[in-house]
Amino acid sequence: MTFEQLKDKVIQAFIQQHLEDDPTQLVLKAKQYDHLPIKAIAQHIQAKQKIKDKLPTWYAHPLVVYPAKISLEQSSSEATAKLKTSFVEGRALIDLTGGLGVDTFYFAKHFEKVIYVEPQKALCEVAQQNFKTLGAHNISCICDKASNVLSDYTGKVDVLYLDPARRDQQQRSIAQLEACEPNVLALLPQLFTVGASVLLKTSPMLDIQQALKQLKYVHQVVVVAYRNECKEVLYLLKPTVVPITQVPITTVHLGTIKETFTATFEQEAQASAKYGEPQRYLYEPNVAIMKAGFFQKIAVAFDLHKLHPDSHLYTSEHLKEKFPGRVFSIEAITKLDKSILARYVPERKASIIIRNFPQSAATIRKKINFKESARKYLIATTTGNKRIIIVATRLF
């Protein structure tokens, strides 16, 4: 769907009328709409349906154009794109892996000059048009490879941003830096000749300590989670070396509220959690903290007892309201027994959480025949040498 087609009032009205329809069914009924480019319209509607929650600004604007085969798996959401702007500063930035342009667009709100780089001509043209449509007039676009731009650029910018493609030729997900496109490790010597600092987005599957060893010049790591799913890990590089164990790692969880926690691997190694049986409240760290591996430091920071070295659940007698994760009020501690659990939960509805327990949630649910619940929980875990079920209500 081209920009000129989208400006057609008849096409626009049709899109709005069928925005919730199945795009496949629209194509099958193409003969009914032979006065319209129905295949292009169906692709446009399908794209809008995919981005409705992830990119609400794009979704809300009727004249935003989408590539014919839109891929949003690697694109940042608006929430995570906005977050990135808080970790870099300056006047000029180059986005060396522009893609859909979501990160570029939000960087442009904080930098005077932004350059978008993308080797795919069709994608570059779409992004350039969308920047104009969305009013981002301080972005210039270059259709070329990142390596060529780095070689040809004669000036100096405050920040280089990279989000390398993480798919192989068979479209399988990859995490290793050297297998991504562009290969950041190969470009590393060139990056600081153009950028005073570098912000790199990687797969959440990449091991943080491995990345720190490979990248060498990392000054900060940011683990980003959204609605309890780890989305990306950011590495801020500057042309000096910081010992790996002393690099600050900030975990950010974007949900109903923004939860942050910062520590280093050195602090984690020096922290020593207390262990104990479940008390009045139970705590489950958010996925960003779990990814960072701050299992000891989080216990010390909030004065909590850990249930077991491998369970990663914590407890306290007094409520810690600012804990970065889910917090539960413990109602009972029992064993995996259908009749006993039915006495504690007579409505027979509960979500099931597994932490260091030999059976899966699906197996337990089948065994006790409970339905789902958004508030009541059965937490299957290990404390000491005992397998237990904690009956709890989620507080927040």
NORQUI-V573411 format. One record per pair of residues at least 24 apart in sequence whose C-alpha atoms are under 6 Angstrom apart, sorted by the first residue. I is the first residue (numbers start at 1). J is the second residue. D is the distance in whole Angstrom. If there is no record, write none. Layout:
# NORQUI-V573411
i->{I & I}
j->{J & J}
d->{D & D}
This chain:
# NORQUI-V573411
i->{1 & 6 & 19 & 64 & 82 & 90 & 92 & 92 & 93 & 93 & 93 & 93 & 94 & 95 & 96 & 96 & 97 & 97 & 100 & 101 & 113 & 114 & 115 & 115 & 115 & 116 & 117 & 117 & 118 & 118 & 119 & 119 & 119 & 156 & 156 & 157 & 158 & 158 & 159 & 159 & 159 & 159 & 160 & 160 & 161 & 161 & 161 & 162 & 163 & 175 & 175 & 197 & 197 & 198 & 198 & 199 & 199 & 200 & 200 & 201 & 201 & 202 & 202 & 203 & 204 & 204 & 217 & 219 & 220 & 220 & 221 & 222 & 222 & 222 & 223 & 223 & 224 & 225 & 225 & 226 & 226 & 227 & 228 & 251 & 251 & 259 & 268 & 268 & 268 & 271 & 271 & 272 & 273 & 273 & 274 & 275 & 275 & 275 & 276 & 276 & 278 & 279 & 279 & 279 & 280 & 280 & 281 & 281 & 281 & 281 & 281 & 282 & 282 & 282 & 282 & 283 & 283 & 283 & 283 & 283 & 284 & 284 & 284 & 285 & 286 & 307 & 308 & 311 & 311 & 326 & 327 & 327 & 327 & 328 & 328 & 328 & 328 & 329 & 329 & 330 & 331 & 331 & 332 & 332 & 333 & 333 & 334 & 334 & 335 & 335 & 338 & 349 & 350 & 350 & 351 & 352 & 352 & 352 & 353 & 354 & 355 & 356 & 356 & 357}
j->{40 & 63 & 45 & 130 & 106 & 158 & 157 & 158 & 157 & 158 & 159 & 160 & 160 & 161 & 146 & 162 & 162 & 163 & 127 & 127 & 138 & 139 & 139 & 140 & 141 & 141 & 142 & 143 & 143 & 144 & 143 & 144 & 145 & 194 & 195 & 195 & 195 & 196 & 195 & 196 & 197 & 198 & 195 & 198 & 198 & 199 & 200 & 200 & 201 & 203 & 206 & 237 & 238 & 236 & 237 & 235 & 236 & 234 & 235 & 233 & 234 & 232 & 233 & 232 & 232 & 233 & 241 & 247 & 247 & 248 & 249 & 249 & 250 & 251 & 251 & 288 & 252 & 253 & 288 & 253 & 254 & 255 & 287 & 288 & 289 & 324 & 294 & 296 & 297 & 296 & 297 & 296 & 299 & 300 & 305 & 305 & 306 & 307 & 305 & 307 & 315 & 315 & 316 & 317 & 317 & 330 & 315 & 316 & 328 & 329 & 330 & 314 & 315 & 327 & 328 & 313 & 314 & 315 & 326 & 327 & 313 & 325 & 326 & 325 & 325 & 383 & 383 & 355 & 356 & 396 & 394 & 395 & 396 & 392 & 393 & 394 & 395 & 392 & 393 & 392 & 391 & 392 & 390 & 391 & 389 & 390 & 388 & 389 & 388 & 389 & 368 & 373 & 376 & 377 & 377 & 377 & 378 & 379 & 379 & 380 & 381 & 381 & 382 & 381}
d->{5 & 6 & 6 & 6 & 6 & 5 & 5 & 5 & 6 & 6 & 5 & 6 & 5 & 5 & 5 & 5 & 6 & 6 & 6 & 6 & 6 & 5 & 6 & 5 & 6 & 5 & 5 & 6 & 5 & 6 & 5 & 4 & 5 & 5 & 6 & 5 & 6 & 5 & 5 & 6 & 5 & 5 & 5 & 5 & 6 & 5 & 6 & 5 & 5 & 6 & 5 & 6 & 5 & 6 & 5 & 6 & 5 & 5 & 5 & 6 & 5 & 6 & 5 & 5 & 5 & 6 & 5 & 6 & 6 & 5 & 5 & 6 & 5 & 6 & 5 & 6 & 5 & 5 & 6 & 6 & 5 & 5 & 6 & 5 & 6 & 5 & 6 & 6 & 5 & 6 & 5 & 6 & 6 & 6 & 5 & 5 & 5 & 6 & 6 & 6 & 6 & 6 & 6 & 5 & 5 & 6 & 5 & 5 & 6 & 5 & 6 & 6 & 5 & 6 & 5 & 6 & 5 & 6 & 6 & 5 & 5 & 6 & 5 & 4 & 4 & 5 & 5 & 5 & 5 & 6 & 6 & 6 & 6 & 6 & 5 & 4 & 5 & 5 & 5 & 4 & 5 & 5 & 6 & 5 & 6 & 5 & 6 & 5 & 5 & 5 & 5 & 5 & 5 & 5 & 5 & 6 & 5 & 6 & 5 & 5 & 5 & 5 & 6 & 5}
